[in-house]
Amino acid sequence: MFISASQAISAGDEISIDYQLSVDGRRTAAVRAAYACRCRSPECRGTMLAR
């Protein structure tokens, strides 16, 4: 895995990753619940799944 930053990251900076996961099959309520993000950040999309 390789992650590239769009700007310099200093020690102590908070970083986040939008996983944009894809799953096989339908996105049922159970699948959405299994991949729900619970970080509580106001900028969070609420899911680890791709759009």
C-alpha angles and dihedrals in degrees: 000000000000124000121191122196121219090214139018115288118212127202109277095024115134114235132184136195126216100211096196091198121191123210132197116247131010125340099240124178088260092054092048090049092049091055099038115134116226100184092117094217112152089228094052119117089214095239140071090213124103118257 
